[in-house]
């Protein structure tokens, strides 16, 4: 059986080999490097469709180039899912010719100047999501406590994802100009691509022409989808803007929580041009299957647990990379969590919405999957709860990217179960400490529950990736409703039998409440090294 991931990898390698240098930014960054993530997403969807395709659709007419690739919806943080239209699929498989495109002038844009006054700061941090902000802010606060100033470059395209304004003394926030991400324009890479190229990669019974795939992938660069997928015009603007900020701030260390998506790639390469060291802080669990889509570019890589060390060392593109096990700064605050208050909140919510007061409560940490997948998960949970010993109630906790309207159909399949829905503003993170168990497929809330010794049920239904906590003895794998029933019954009868060994917990996330200070120490050491004359790079280290 052909594995889709192998075909995707073969296509990405072929694209890089044939067209990696077809277009580069002024700073020397390849279009396939900057837009690796959105292009790989498109290639992945194309491969899966072709492997299920028996007949080749033959289009009789070819429309505008943009119509060959169509947006099929958005996910969290504005990620746009792209599909090939029937015409696009036919074109990819060798039928028809692309329309003539208006050539780009190729003239460089005007030099960019930051709109805000930039003060000197030895550290520059970049953020474009609330998860980045939650991860980095504790580190910046620890640095501020040591007298180290930071400039935060906030490139969020959504208001609720922004870094907080002037969080405290020593931290200055600069925001990317609103117009930066709205820039559009044609892409000169088209002129360097040969759709008629004979090189092809087999996907099942079909041959995918690499030249035609590159031609279609380049069309994504015309579009703009906020911070997760800037257009090529926006990419050029942002690169110049980052160069100007780093030049003005005289920063010697760049701190980030993503160095593989477009903005992260641009930020790290800008730091390299400015001769600044780079520090990456893992902001979420790495899910199996992501290996080929990750490429660590920072020199210092701070990971959550021992199991992440090997992945970081495998994914890095640097021979001088150093890996540190530090835990997660975002989890430092769990040491102060109000368990009794969260328990009272869960009991009150269930009482208000169901009229009952269950003696046991399980929280379902939802994720922004499609409705069909969520319904399948809800049915498994409902059956598992109905067959468990009486007394269990379920609290559905939405992901921040979800709302009550999208989850209301799930409640319809919960007949016979005491179920309550809480707001996305609370979410699983705001109440899991008061539960008797947490269930999810791949939410990082599972790690928070693990650290708080709340039993975690890892929902591993077909075609569903998990955090693999169960593989490390840190959770219990549930592949069906009987598995859910068995685990809930076990928790009800003997809570002590589901305690996770300390070693298993440490392998997932080192937790001592001082992760932020550990990362701050990495940054200050990098600053010290950068001030040392004739500094030479050191090999990979584990801490």
SULCORDA-V295713 format. One line per field, one symbol per residue. ss: DSSP state (@ for helix, = for strand, . for the rest). psi: psi as a letter, one per 30 degrees, with the letter a starting at -180 (. if undefined). burial: 1 if it has 9 or more other ideal C-beta (glycine too) atoms within 8 Angstrom, else 0. Layout:
ss = ???
psi = ???
burial = ???
This chain:
ss = ...@@@@@@@@@@@@@@@@....=.....=@@@@.@@@@@@@@@@@@@@@@.............@@@@======.@@@.=====.@@@@@@@..............................=====..@@@@@@@@@@@@@@@@....=====....@@@.........=====..@@@@@.....@@@@@.......====..====@@@@@@@@@@@@....@@@...@@@@@@@@@@@@@@@@@@...====.....@@@@@@@@@@@@...=====.........@@@......====...@@@@@@@@@......====...@@@@@@@@..@@@@@@@@@@@@@@@@.....======.....@@@@@@@@@@@@@@@@@....======......@@@@@@@@......=====.....@@@.@@@..====....@@@@@@@...=====..........@@@...===..@@@@@@@@@@@@@.@@@@...@@@@@@@......@@@@@@@@@@@@@@@@...........=.
psi = kkkeeeeeeeeeeeeeeegegfkllfggkkefeegeeeeeeeeeeeeeeefgkekkkjkfkkalefffkkkgllalggkkkklkleeeeeeeggklkllkkjkkfgkklkkkkkflkklkkfkkkkkgleeeeeeeeeeeeeeefggjlkkkjjgkfkefglkkkielkfjkkkkkkefeffkllljffeffkjfgkfklkkjbglkjkeeeeeeeeffffelkhaffikleeeeeeeeeeeeeeeeefhkfkkklgjgfleeeeeeeeeeefghklkkkjkflkkkkffeffkjkflekjjleleffeeeefefkgkfgkkkkjfbjeffefffgkieeeeeeeeeeeeeeffflikfkkkkjjllhlleeeeeeeeeeeeeeeeflkkfklkjjjllfflleeffefeffggkgkjkkkllffelefffffglflkklegkffeeeeefghkkkjjjilkgkklfheefggglkkjfleeeeeeeeeeeeeieffgkkkeeeeefejkjgggeeeeeeeeeeeeeeeffkkhkkkllklk.
burial = 000100111111011101110110101011111111111111111111111010010010010000111110000011111111101111111000010000000000100101000100111111111111111111111111000111111111110011100010011111010001101111111100101010101010011111111111111111111111111111111111111111001011111111110111111111111101111111101110001001011111111110111011101101011111111111110100101001111110111011000101111111100000111111111111100100011111111101010011011011001111110101110111111111111110111111110111111110010111110101111100101110111111001001010001111111100011011101110110110000000001000
